[in-house]
């Protein structure tokens, strides 16, 4: 996909879709946060199954971040990246204090949001030309995120508590607020 990012000129595409830079900025911020979520999980758990889950998913999120780095100039990235790094790390670390079910519920909540977030952007992209190349990248990232969500759901062996559901709701709401901020700042 790296050669695809080189063929996409966001400045040209932005003429047809003015909100495009903000969308990609929010994706970049989200993938930055995602990498940090998994770093937070790794900092908080010694569970070998959960660590393997986090390491595998973190590698995928890093690939997404690298792709998006190739699309945005440094001055187009969110000015709030330090905040997204801290928020992501806490989003990964805090549920480790409650156990693996809370971690998997967190990933489920994050990835459910991200699936919808990417889908909205995919629907705006024409299937051909530079927009088609961007669409291909977004579809690939979305497929990985859906896989992460589905794997987290599979790992939830027991029903989640009301407290964990409330946390998952907060994570989803926080993701929505973060996207709104990252699109602009």
PyMOL commands that set and color helices and strands:
alter all, ss='L'
color gray80, all
select helices_A, chain A and resi 2-6+10-16+20-44+48-69+74-76+81-96+100-124+129-155+162-184
alter helices_A, ss='H'
color red, helices_A
deselect
rebuild
show_as cartoon
